Amino acid sequence: MTYDIIYFMKRTTIFIEEAVEQDLRLLAKRRATPVAVLVREALDTYLTEHRRTERDLPAFVGVDRSGHTDTAERHEDILFQDLEPHPSPARPPREAPRAAETRARGKSSKRR
């Protein structure tokens, strides 16, 4: 029986224009097939074509297939690997006093 075929299918309602519905019925009559079969075929064809055009996946898809078992432990390294550290405020570098100058200063302060 036909109920065996549609047992695992989900019933739905669609709204279409009258002209489309009339064309659909005429096509179904010419092919000697139910309108529901034509609608299912049309939806299947549309979705198949739509899936082909949307092959580009987000960058994070498949990250769990790296083969690494320590991802949970390394999550911060993985997340922040592309970030550069913040630059520190611009200050001129301090020059260390030269040893001779330091000694000279020490001697001159002792003499006074």
N, C-alpha and C positions, 0 to 999 in steps of 0.2 A: 504494500500500500504506500501511498505518498506520505503518510504520517511517519513512516520509518525514516524517510529521507530528511524530513524537517524536525525530527525529534530533538536534535542537539542544536538547533538554530534558535536565535533570539528574535522575537517579533518586535518590529519597530514601525513607526509611522513617519512618513515624510510628506512634505507639502510641495507640490509642483504646480506649475501653471497649467491651465486647461489645455492649451495647444500641445504642450509636451506630453501630457497624459493621453491625448487623442493619438498623437504620433506613436507613442509607446504601445497603445492598444492595437493600432493597425499593424505595427511591426510584429507584435506577438501573434496576431491572427495569421499573417502571412507565413510566419515560421512554425505555426501550430505549436506554440509553446506558451506557458503562462507568463504574465507580465512580471511576476516575482522573479522568475529565472533570468529574464533580461536585466532587471534591476541589479540582481546579484552579480551577473557577469560584468555589467557596466561598472559597478563599484569595485569589483576585484581588479579590472583593467586599470581603472583610475588610480587605485592605491598602489598597484605594482609600479606604474610609471612614476608616481609621486615618491615612492621609496628610492627609486634609482637616482632621482635628482637630489636627494638629501643624504648623500653618503658622507659628507663632511661632518665629522663628529667633534665635539668639544675636546680640547687638549687633555682634559683630565680622564677621559675614557680609557680604560685599560691600564691605569697606573698600578693596579694591584697585580699585574702580570709581569713584574720586573724580575722575579726570581729571587729577590732578596727576602730574607726572613726577619730582618731587624728593622723594618720600616717604622714600626711604632716607636722604637727607641730613637731613630734618626729623624723623626718627623720635623723637628725645628730646622735641622740642617737642610732638609729637602725643601721645606717651604720658603726659607729665607736665602737660598743659595744664590739667587740672582740679585739680591739687594746689596747695595754698597753701604759701608758704614757712613754715618753722618760725619761731615768734616767738622773739626774742632774750630772754634772761633779763631780768626786770623790774628796772630800775635807774632811780632818779630822774635826770632829765636834769641834766647839769652846766651851771651857768650861767657864761657867760664873764664874767670880771671887767670891770666898766665901765672905760672908758678913764680917767676922772677919778680913780677910786679907785686904779687902777694907778699913775698919775702921782703921786698923793699919797703912796702907799706908798714909791715910789722916792725922793721928796724927803725924806721923814722918815728913811729909812734912811741917806741920805747925810749928814744933819746930825749924826748921832751919832758 
